C-alpha cells in the first residue's frame, strides 16, 4: 500500500485496528462494537485472516469478524477469481475464471436468520439446519455475475442442485434466468454442483464467470484456487452496495503463526481487486490503476524464483515476498 501511494500519489490513509484474540484480551470481544464507526468512516477495509475456529462462544466475546461484517454491511457478493500463472506450478494447465458467490444466505447458520441461528438441535441426537434462499438475494448476485461477464468473455455458468433442492435452488435458478434475459449478449449455461466439481478438474479453461449459492461457491472457489496453484494465491472481495472488504480466501494457518512464512499474495490480490471495486464505485481512474499496478507487481514477483513463497516450493518469507512486490511497484 505504501509503495502504491508513493508511485501514484493516492493520498492513502492507512488505519489499523485489532480484531481477534488481541482485541478479546483488551476489550473482551474479537470484533469490538467500536469498529463499526471506523468501518463506516473508511472507504474500504482489508481484513486479516483470523483463527475463528479457536474463538470462544459469542456469549464470551468470540465473534467471527468476517461473518459479522458480511451481515452488518450487507456484503452480499463474494467475488473470487482463480487463474493460472506461467511461473507457478499448478494442476490446471489453463484457467481464468471468477466465482461469484452469494454471501449472506444459504446454509450458513450464523448469517441466515434475523434472530437466532439457522442450525439447531430440537432434541438430543437430532440436528437440523435451515437453508435460506431469497428472490432478492438471488437476483442481485446474478446481476453482479452478468455485469462482470460483460467485462470478460461474456459467459456465465449457473451452478445449483435443483434436481434435489427443487424449492430453494429452483428459486435461485429462476432468478438467474430472469436476470439473464436482461443480458442477451451473455451466454448462460448451467451445471449441477457435483458435475461442476468434476468439470473444474477436467476442463477448467471452459469457464468464465460462475455464479452460485453460498456453500457451493465456498467449496468450488477453494477447488478452483487449488487447481490454479494454491489458496495462498487466491484473492477475494466481499462487496455490497456501499461497502467492500478485501479478504484472503485462506484461513489463518495457526500452525505456522509467527514463523514469517505465510504467503501474502492472496491478501495482495484481494487488495488489488478492492482498488478496482473502489474505482467503479467512486469513478476514480487512479484507483483502478492502483489495482492494475498491484496485480502486475505480484505477477512480476511470482516470475522471480527467488521471490517464491514457501508454500510454492520457494524460500522467500512473508516479508521478502512483500518487499519484492513493493520493488516492482516502484520500478515499473
GISUL-V344451 format. One record per pair of residues at least 24 apart in sequence whose ideal C-beta (glycine too) atoms are under 8 Angstrom apart, sorted by the first residue. I is the first residue (numbers start at 1). GAP is how many residues later the second one is. Records with the same first field share a line. If there is no record, write none. Layout:
I = GAP ; GAP
//
This chain:
1 = 270
2 = 324
3 = 294 ; 322 ; 323 ; 324 ; 326 ; 327
4 = 286 ; 289 ; 290 ; 325
6 = 324
7 = 286 ; 322 ; 323
8 = 278 ; 281 ; 282 ; 285
9 = 277
10 = 276 ; 277 ; 280
15 = 27
19 = 28 ; 29 ; 31 ; 46
20 = 30 ; 31 ; 35 ; 45
21 = 30
24 = 31 ; 32 ; 37 ; 38
28 = 33
29 = 32 ; 34
30 = 25 ; 31 ; 32 ; 33 ; 34 ; 35
31 = 32 ; 33 ; 34 ; 37
36 = 36
39 = 30 ; 34 ; 204
43 = 235 ; 239
44 = 199 ; 200 ; 201 ; 202 ; 230 ; 233 ; 234
45 = 24 ; 198 ; 199 ; 200 ; 201
46 = 199 ; 200 ; 201 ; 221 ; 224 ; 225 ; 228
47 = 198 ; 199 ; 200
48 = 219
49 = 199 ; 201 ; 202 ; 203 ; 204 ; 218
50 = 202
51 = 200 ; 201 ; 203
53 = 198
54 = 200
64 = 46
66 = 172 ; 181
67 = 41 ; 43 ; 44
69 = 169 ; 176
70 = 33 ; 34 ; 41 ; 168
71 = 33 ; 40
73 = 167 ; 169 ; 170 ; 172
74 = 30 ; 166 ; 167 ; 168 ; 169
75 = 28 ; 29 ; 163 ; 164 ; 165 ; 168 ; 169 ; 170
76 = 26 ; 27 ; 28 ; 61 ; 64 ; 65 ; 163 ; 164
77 = 24 ; 25 ; 26 ; 63 ; 64 ; 67 ; 161 ; 162 ; 163
78 = 24 ; 25 ; 139 ; 143 ; 158 ; 159 ; 160 ; 161
79 = 65 ; 69 ; 157 ; 158 ; 160 ; 194
80 = 137 ; 141 ; 144 ; 145 ; 154 ; 155 ; 156 ; 169
81 = 153 ; 154 ; 188 ; 192
82 = 122 ; 139 ; 142 ; 143 ; 145 ; 146 ; 152
83 = 145
84 = 144 ; 145
85 = 143 ; 144 ; 148 ; 214 ; 217
86 = 217
87 = 215 ; 216 ; 217 ; 218
88 = 141 ; 142 ; 145 ; 214 ; 224
89 = 140 ; 223 ; 224
90 = 137 ; 138 ; 139
91 = 110 ; 135 ; 136
92 = 112 ; 113 ; 135 ; 136
93 = 112
94 = 110 ; 111
95 = 109 ; 110 ; 112 ; 129 ; 132 ; 133
96 = 109 ; 112
97 = 107 ; 110 ; 111 ; 112 ; 113 ; 127
98 = 50 ; 54 ; 110 ; 111 ; 112
99 = 111 ; 113 ; 118 ; 121 ; 122 ; 125
100 = 41 ; 44 ; 45 ; 48 ; 109 ; 110 ; 111 ; 112 ; 117
101 = 40 ; 111 ; 112 ; 113 ; 115 ; 116 ; 117 ; 120
102 = 35 ; 36 ; 39 ; 110 ; 111 ; 112 ; 115
103 = 38 ; 111 ; 135
104 = 33 ; 110
105 = 27 ; 28 ; 29 ; 32 ; 108 ; 109
106 = 25 ; 26 ; 27 ; 107 ; 108 ; 109
107 = 24 ; 107 ; 108
108 = 106 ; 107
131 = 34 ; 37
133 = 35 ; 36 ; 38 ; 39 ; 80
134 = 37
135 = 36 ; 40
138 = 33 ; 34 ; 37 ; 38
139 = 36 ; 39 ; 40
141 = 70
142 = 33 ; 34 ; 36 ; 37 ; 38 ; 69
143 = 36 ; 39
144 = 67 ; 95
145 = 31 ; 64 ; 65 ; 66
146 = 33 ; 34 ; 36 ; 37 ; 40 ; 63
148 = 61
149 = 34 ; 37 ; 59 ; 60
150 = 33 ; 35 ; 36
152 = 56 ; 57
153 = 55
154 = 31 ; 32 ; 33 ; 54
155 = 31 ; 32 ; 34 ; 52 ; 53 ; 54
156 = 24 ; 30 ; 31 ; 32 ; 33 ; 52 ; 53 ; 54 ; 55
157 = 31 ; 32 ; 33 ; 34 ; 39 ; 50 ; 51 ; 52 ; 53 ; 54
158 = 30 ; 31 ; 32 ; 33 ; 53 ; 54
159 = 31 ; 32 ; 33 ; 34 ; 37 ; 51 ; 52 ; 53 ; 57 ; 58 ; 61
160 = 30 ; 32 ; 33 ; 52 ; 53 ; 56
161 = 31 ; 32 ; 33 ; 55
162 = 30
163 = 29
169 = 44
172 = 41
176 = 35
193 = 27
196 = 24
197 = 26
200 = 24 ; 27
201 = 26
204 = 24
221 = 28
222 = 27
225 = 24
229 = 83
230 = 33 ; 81 ; 82
231 = 35
232 = 30 ; 31 ; 33 ; 34 ; 77 ; 79 ; 80
233 = 30 ; 32 ; 33 ; 36 ; 79
234 = 32 ; 35
235 = 31 ; 32 ; 33 ; 34 ; 35 ; 36 ; 37 ; 38
236 = 30 ; 34 ; 37
237 = 33 ; 36 ; 37 ; 40
239 = 38
244 = 30 ; 33 ; 34 ; 37
245 = 29
246 = 24 ; 25 ; 27 ; 28
260 = 57 ; 58 ; 59
261 = 48 ; 49 ; 50 ; 56 ; 57
262 = 47 ; 56
263 = 46 ; 47 ; 48 ; 49 ; 55 ; 58
264 = 45 ; 54 ; 57 ; 58
265 = 33 ; 37 ; 44 ; 56
268 = 26 ; 30 ; 54 ; 57
269 = 26 ; 29
272 = 26
293 = 36 ; 39
294 = 31 ; 35
296 = 32 ; 36
297 = 28 ; 29 ; 31 ; 32 ; 35
298 = 27
300 = 25 ; 28 ; 32
301 = 24 ; 27
//
